[in-house]
Amino acid sequence: MTHLVPLAAEVDEDKVTPGVLGFIVFAVMALAVWGLMKSLNKHMAKVDFKEADDESSASASGGAGGKASPAKG
């Protein structure tokens, strides 16, 4: 850490830039977002957006118009 002390004394407050480390962090974050968006598009392509028929949805949810009866106990 002592080798950074001379560099800190020479820093001009008006000319501070993010530098290479800032670019690397930004590039890694951009690649991560790109990968997540690609994965999201792949998963969304698998989703079926067709709605089920009224008869099949009523029988799947327990009948009686789609309402489940409360459990006793």
N, CA, C and O atoms as CSV, one atom per row, in Angstrom:
chain,resi,resn,atom,element,x,y,z
A,1,MET,N,N,0.825,-1.191,0.000
A,1,MET,CA,C,0.000,0.000,0.000
A,1,MET,C,C,0.869,1.254,0.000
A,1,MET,O,O,0.433,2.312,-0.453
A,2,THR,N,N,2.074,1.142,0.498
A,2,THR,CA,C,2.944,2.316,0.570
A,2,THR,C,C,3.401,2.777,-0.811
A,2,THR,O,O,3.780,3.936,-0.977
A,3,HIS,N,N,3.371,1.878,-1.814
A,3,HIS,CA,C,3.774,2.279,-3.156
A,3,HIS,C,C,2.714,3.145,-3.843
A,3,HIS,O,O,3.002,3.753,-4.874
A,4,LEU,N,N,1.496,3.215,-3.298
A,4,LEU,CA,C,0.450,4.058,-3.870
A,4,LEU,C,C,0.456,5.472,-3.297
A,4,LEU,O,O,-0.176,6.365,-3.861
A,5,VAL,N,N,1.157,5.687,-2.194
A,5,VAL,CA,C,1.174,7.001,-1.555
A,5,VAL,C,C,1.744,8.073,-2.485
A,5,VAL,O,O,1.156,9.152,-2.567
A,6,PRO,N,N,2.871,7.835,-3.201
A,6,PRO,CA,C,3.362,8.891,-4.108
A,6,PRO,C,C,2.364,9.218,-5.214
A,6,PRO,O,O,2.291,10.363,-5.658
A,7,LEU,N,N,1.593,8.226,-5.665
A,7,LEU,CA,C,0.603,8.489,-6.713
A,7,LEU,C,C,-0.541,9.349,-6.189
A,7,LEU,O,O,-1.082,10.175,-6.924
A,8,ALA,N,N,-0.914,9.163,-4.932
A,8,ALA,CA,C,-2.009,9.930,-4.349
A,8,ALA,C,C,-1.632,11.399,-4.202
A,8,ALA,O,O,-2.504,12.266,-4.267
A,9,ALA,N,N,-0.380,11.687,-4.010
A,9,ALA,CA,C,0.057,13.078,-3.855
A,9,ALA,C,C,0.034,13.810,-5.192
A,9,ALA,O,O,-0.070,15.037,-5.213
A,10,GLU,N,N,0.127,13.092,-6.301
A,10,GLU,CA,C,0.189,13.710,-7.615
A,10,GLU,C,C,-1.168,13.838,-8.305
A,10,GLU,O,O,-1.229,14.362,-9.417
A,11,VAL,N,N,-2.246,13.385,-7.693
A,11,VAL,CA,C,-3.563,13.382,-8.321
A,11,VAL,C,C,-4.114,14.797,-8.394
A,11,VAL,O,O,-4.199,15.495,-7.383
A,12,ASP,N,N,-4.482,15.209,-9.585
A,12,ASP,CA,C,-5.135,16.498,-9.787
A,12,ASP,C,C,-6.645,16.264,-9.712
A,12,ASP,O,O,-7.182,15.483,-10.498
A,13,GLU,N,N,-7.326,16.914,-8.799
A,13,GLU,CA,C,-8.753,16.693,-8.574
A,13,GLU,C,C,-9.601,17.013,-9.802
A,13,GLU,O,O,-10.708,16.490,-9.931
A,14,ASP,N,N,-9.110,17.855,-10.700
A,14,ASP,CA,C,-9.871,18.224,-11.890
A,14,ASP,C,C,-9.708,17.228,-13.028
A,14,ASP,O,O,-10.452,17.296,-14.006
A,15,LYS,N,N,-8.760,16.311,-12.930
A,15,LYS,CA,C,-8.462,15.398,-14.029
A,15,LYS,C,C,-8.600,13.930,-13.639
A,15,LYS,O,O,-7.993,13.071,-14.279
A,16,VAL,N,N,-9.365,13.625,-12.630
A,16,VAL,CA,C,-9.542,12.243,-12.197
A,16,VAL,C,C,-10.465,11.530,-13.172
A,16,VAL,O,O,-11.545,12.028,-13.490
A,17,THR,N,N,-10.037,10.358,-13.650
A,17,THR,CA,C,-10.825,9.546,-14.578
A,17,THR,C,C,-10.989,8.152,-14.013
A,17,THR,O,O,-10.215,7.756,-13.141
A,18,PRO,N,N,-11.980,7.384,-14.483
A,18,PRO,CA,C,-12.178,6.028,-13.982
A,18,PRO,C,C,-11.015,5.101,-14.308
A,18,PRO,O,O,-10.732,4.171,-13.552
A,19,GLY,N,N,-10.352,5.343,-15.408
A,19,GLY,CA,C,-9.185,4.537,-15.752
A,19,GLY,C,C,-9.537,3.160,-16.277
A,19,GLY,O,O,-10.678,2.887,-16.647
A,20,VAL,N,N,-8.536,2.304,-16.300
A,20,VAL,CA,C,-8.679,0.959,-16.853
A,20,VAL,C,C,-9.585,0.095,-15.976
A,20,VAL,O,O,-10.398,-0.675,-16.487
A,21,LEU,N,N,-9.444,0.223,-14.669
A,21,LEU,CA,C,-10.277,-0.575,-13.768
A,21,LEU,C,C,-11.760,-0.252,-13.955
A,21,LEU,O,O,-12.594,-1.158,-13.962
A,22,GLY,N,N,-12.090,1.014,-14.104
A,22,GLY,CA,C,-13.484,1.400,-14.348
A,22,GLY,C,C,-14.006,0.835,-15.653
A,22,GLY,O,O,-15.155,0.400,-15.731
A,23,PHE,N,N,-13.166,0.840,-16.684
A,23,PHE,CA,C,-13.569,0.267,-17.966
A,23,PHE,C,C,-13.790,-1.232,-17.850
A,23,PHE,O,O,-14.758,-1.759,-18.397
A,24,ILE,N,N,-12.905,-1.921,-17.145
A,24,ILE,CA,C,-13.038,-3.379,-16.994
A,24,ILE,C,C,-14.319,-3.718,-16.233
A,24,ILE,O,O,-15.043,-4.635,-16.620
A,25,VAL,N,N,-14.600,-2.993,-15.167
A,25,VAL,CA,C,-15.827,-3.247,-14.392
A,25,VAL,C,C,-17.057,-2.998,-15.263
A,25,VAL,O,O,-18.000,-3.789,-15.246
A,26,PHE,N,N,-17.052,-1.905,-16.021
A,26,PHE,CA,C,-18.183,-1.596,-16.902
A,26,PHE,C,C,-18.344,-2.662,-17.977
A,26,PHE,O,O,-19.467,-3.064,-18.279
A,27,ALA,N,N,-17.243,-3.128,-18.561
A,27,ALA,CA,C,-17.306,-4.152,-19.607
A,27,ALA,C,C,-17.840,-5.465,-19.053
A,27,ALA,O,O,-18.638,-6.133,-19.711
A,28,VAL,N,N,-17.413,-5.844,-17.858
A,28,VAL,CA,C,-17.902,-7.097,-17.242
A,28,VAL,C,C,-19.398,-6.988,-16.961
A,28,VAL,O,O,-20.143,-7.940,-17.195
A,29,MET,N,N,-19.839,-5.844,-16.464
A,29,MET,CA,C,-21.269,-5.660,-16.202
A,29,MET,C,C,-22.071,-5.687,-17.496
A,29,MET,O,O,-23.163,-6.254,-17.532
A,30,ALA,N,N,-21.546,-5.080,-18.561
A,30,ALA,CA,C,-22.241,-5.097,-19.848
A,30,ALA,C,C,-22.341,-6.513,-20.390
A,30,ALA,O,O,-23.388,-6.897,-20.911
A,31,LEU,N,N,-21.282,-7.293,-20.278
A,31,LEU,CA,C,-21.322,-8.696,-20.733
A,31,LEU,C,C,-22.307,-9.513,-19.904
A,31,LEU,O,O,-23.000,-10.377,-20.441
A,32,ALA,N,N,-22.375,-9.249,-18.607
A,32,ALA,CA,C,-23.314,-9.972,-17.753
A,32,ALA,C,C,-24.759,-9.655,-18.145
A,32,ALA,O,O,-25.591,-10.560,-18.212
A,33,VAL,N,N,-25.062,-8.395,-18.400
A,33,VAL,CA,C,-26.419,-8.011,-18.814
A,33,VAL,C,C,-26.751,-8.625,-20.163
A,33,VAL,O,O,-27.867,-9.102,-20.369
A,34,TRP,N,N,-25.792,-8.618,-21.087
A,34,TRP,CA,C,-26.019,-9.216,-22.402
A,34,TRP,C,C,-26.320,-10.716,-22.247
A,34,TRP,O,O,-27.242,-11.226,-22.882
A,35,GLY,N,N,-25.561,-11.413,-21.421
A,35,GLY,CA,C,-25.802,-12.840,-21.207
A,35,GLY,C,C,-27.149,-13.108,-20.559
A,35,GLY,O,O,-27.840,-14.059,-20.925
A,36,LEU,N,N,-27.524,-12.275,-19.600
A,36,LEU,CA,C,-28.827,-12.448,-18.955
A,36,LEU,C,C,-29.972,-12.199,-19.927
A,36,LEU,O,O,-30.973,-12.915,-19.890
A,37,MET,N,N,-29.847,-11.207,-20.787
A,37,MET,CA,C,-30.898,-10.929,-21.767
A,37,MET,C,C,-31.007,-12.057,-22.785
A,37,MET,O,O,-32.108,-12.412,-23.206
A,38,LYS,N,N,-29.867,-12.622,-23.181
A,38,LYS,CA,C,-29.894,-13.740,-24.120
A,38,LYS,C,C,-30.582,-14.947,-23.482
A,38,LYS,O,O,-31.377,-15.628,-24.130
A,39,SER,N,N,-30.276,-15.207,-22.214
A,39,SER,CA,C,-30.909,-16.312,-21.500
A,39,SER,C,C,-32.404,-16.065,-21.330
A,39,SER,O,O,-33.208,-16.984,-21.479
A,40,LEU,N,N,-32.778,-14.825,-21.018
A,40,LEU,CA,C,-34.195,-14.486,-20.863
A,40,LEU,C,C,-34.956,-14.715,-22.160
A,40,LEU,O,O,-36.055,-15.269,-22.144
A,41,ASN,N,N,-34.385,-14.296,-23.276
A,41,ASN,CA,C,-35.040,-14.499,-24.565
A,41,ASN,C,C,-35.208,-15.979,-24.868
A,41,ASN,O,O,-36.233,-16.385,-25.416
A,42,LYS,N,N,-34.217,-16.790,-24.520
A,42,LYS,CA,C,-34.303,-18.229,-24.754
A,42,LYS,C,C,-35.415,-18.849,-23.903
A,42,LYS,O,O,-36.164,-19.701,-24.382
A,43,HIS,N,N,-35.520,-18.421,-22.638
A,43,HIS,CA,C,-36.558,-18.967,-21.767
A,43,HIS,C,C,-37.950,-18.468,-22.166
A,43,HIS,O,O,-38.922,-19.219,-22.088
A,44,MET,N,N,-38.048,-17.218,-22.587
A,44,MET,CA,C,-39.353,-16.694,-22.988
A,44,MET,C,C,-39.848,-17.339,-24.278
A,44,MET,O,O,-41.056,-17.406,-24.505
A,45,ALA,N,N,-38.946,-17.810,-25.118
A,45,ALA,CA,C,-39.359,-18.485,-26.349
A,45,ALA,C,C,-40.025,-19.826,-26.046
A,45,ALA,O,O,-40.813,-20.321,-26.852
A,46,LYS,N,N,-39.717,-20.413,-24.900
A,46,LYS,CA,C,-40.286,-21.710,-24.520
A,46,LYS,C,C,-41.674,-21.581,-23.900
A,46,LYS,O,O,-42.386,-22.579,-23.786
A,47,VAL,N,N,-42.073,-20.380,-23.500
A,47,VAL,CA,C,-43.343,-20.176,-22.807
A,47,VAL,C,C,-44.486,-20.233,-23.808
A,47,VAL,O,O,-44.422,-19.629,-24.878
A,48,ASP,N,N,-45.540,-20.973,-23.444
A,48,ASP,CA,C,-46.734,-21.072,-24.271
A,48,ASP,C,C,-47.773,-20.103,-23.709
A,48,ASP,O,O,-48.201,-20.248,-22.564
A,49,PHE,N,N,-48.179,-19.120,-24.507
A,49,PHE,CA,C,-49.082,-18.095,-24.032
A,49,PHE,C,C,-50.545,-18.387,-24.340
A,49,PHE,O,O,-51.399,-17.528,-24.119
A,50,LYS,N,N,-50.853,-19.572,-24.844
A,50,LYS,CA,C,-52.246,-19.901,-25.147
A,50,LYS,C,C,-53.014,-20.143,-23.854
A,50,LYS,O,O,-52.528,-20.809,-22.940
A,51,GLU,N,N,-54.231,-19.584,-23.797
A,51,GLU,CA,C,-55.063,-19.777,-22.618
A,51,GLU,C,C,-55.784,-21.113,-22.706
A,51,GLU,O,O,-56.132,-21.575,-23.792
A,52,ALA,N,N,-56.001,-21.720,-21.563
A,52,ALA,CA,C,-56.701,-22.993,-21.507
A,52,ALA,C,C,-58.196,-22.762,-21.687
A,52,ALA,O,O,-58.697,-21.670,-21.416
A,53,ASP,N,N,-58.912,-23.797,-22.148
A,53,ASP,CA,C,-60.362,-23.709,-22.284
A,53,ASP,C,C,-61.006,-23.583,-20.905
A,53,ASP,O,O,-60.411,-23.960,-19.895
A,54,ASP,N,N,-62.228,-23.049,-20.874
A,54,ASP,CA,C,-62.922,-22.876,-19.601
A,54,ASP,C,C,-63.200,-24.215,-18.927
A,54,ASP,O,O,-63.108,-24.311,-17.704
A,55,GLU,N,N,-63.532,-25.240,-19.686
A,55,GLU,CA,C,-63.849,-26.545,-19.114
A,55,GLU,C,C,-62.616,-27.175,-18.472
A,55,GLU,O,O,-62.699,-27.723,-17.373
A,56,SER,N,N,-61.503,-27.100,-19.137
A,56,SER,CA,C,-60.305,-27.738,-18.599
A,56,SER,C,C,-59.752,-26.963,-17.411
A,56,SER,O,O,-59.179,-27.572,-16.508
A,57,SER,N,N,-59.904,-25.647,-17.379
A,57,SER,CA,C,-59.400,-24.872,-16.242
A,57,SER,C,C,-60.279,-25.078,-15.012
A,57,SER,O,O,-59.776,-25.060,-13.888
A,58,ALA,N,N,-61.593,-25.275,-15.208
A,58,ALA,CA,C,-62.481,-25.496,-14.072
A,58,ALA,C,C,-62.221,-26.853,-13.443
A,58,ALA,O,O,-62.240,-26.977,-12.218
A,59,SER,N,N,-61.978,-27.870,-14.254
A,59,SER,CA,C,-61.738,-29.199,-13.703
A,59,SER,C,C,-60.360,-29.274,-13.057
A,59,SER,O,O,-60.169,-30.039,-12.112
A,60,ALA,N,N,-59.409,-28.508,-13.541
A,60,ALA,CA,C,-58.058,-28.543,-12.985
A,60,ALA,C,C,-57.992,-27.840,-11.641
A,60,ALA,O,O,-57.138,-28.166,-10.817
A,61,SER,N,N,-58.891,-26.867,-11.402
A,61,SER,CA,C,-58.844,-26.123,-10.156
A,61,SER,C,C,-59.797,-26.673,-9.110
A,61,SER,O,O,-60.016,-26.028,-8.085
A,62,GLY,N,N,-60.354,-27.818,-9.334
A,62,GLY,CA,C,-61.202,-28.431,-8.331
A,62,GLY,C,C,-62.679,-28.356,-8.619
A,62,GLY,O,O,-63.482,-28.721,-7.760
A,63,GLY,N,N,-63.066,-27.904,-9.774
A,63,GLY,CA,C,-64.479,-27.827,-10.144
A,63,GLY,C,C,-65.193,-26.717,-9.404
A,63,GLY,O,O,-64.553,-25.809,-8.875
A,64,ALA,N,N,-66.492,-26.779,-9.362
A,64,ALA,CA,C,-67.354,-25.818,-8.658
A,64,ALA,C,C,-67.066,-24.393,-9.120
A,64,ALA,O,O,-66.936,-23.481,-8.303
A,65,GLY,N,N,-66.970,-24.213,-10.418
A,65,GLY,CA,C,-66.767,-22.873,-10.943
A,65,GLY,C,C,-65.371,-22.338,-10.724
A,65,GLY,O,O,-65.152,-21.130,-10.818
A,66,GLY,N,N,-64.430,-23.202,-10.438
A,66,GLY,CA,C,-63.050,-22.750,-10.272
A,66,GLY,C,C,-62.701,-22.327,-8.871
A,66,GLY,O,O,-61.573,-21.905,-8.616
A,67,LYS,N,N,-63.667,-22.431,-7.933
A,67,LYS,CA,C,-63.381,-22.037,-6.547
A,67,LYS,C,C,-63.147,-23.287,-5.707
A,67,LYS,O,O,-63.904,-24.255,-5.783
A,68,ALA,N,N,-62.111,-23.250,-4.923
A,68,ALA,CA,C,-61.819,-24.382,-4.030
A,68,ALA,C,C,-62.559,-24.177,-2.721
A,68,ALA,O,O,-62.672,-23.052,-2.235
A,69,SER,N,N,-63.060,-25.256,-2.153
A,69,SER,CA,C,-63.758,-25.158,-0.874
A,69,SER,C,C,-62.734,-25.085,0.258
A,69,SER,O,O,-61.671,-25.701,0.171
A,70,PRO,N,N,-63.042,-24.344,1.308
A,70,PRO,CA,C,-62.090,-24.238,2.433
A,70,PRO,C,C,-61.967,-25.557,3.180
A,70,PRO,O,O,-62.928,-26.319,3.278
A,71,ALA,N,N,-60.813,-25.811,3.688
A,71,ALA,CA,C,-60.572,-27.060,4.436
A,71,ALA,C,C,-61.133,-26.909,5.847
A,71,ALA,O,O,-61.016,-25.853,6.469
A,72,LYS,N,N,-61.739,-27.977,6.331
A,72,LYS,CA,C,-62.293,-27.957,7.700
A,72,LYS,C,C,-61.283,-28.584,8.637
A,72,LYS,O,O,-60.583,-29.535,8.289
A,73,GLY,N,N,-61.228,-28.038,9.813
A,73,GLY,CA,C,-60.351,-28.695,10.765
A,73,GLY,C,C,-59.710,-27.759,11.618
A,73,GLY,O,O,-58.929,-28.149,12.487
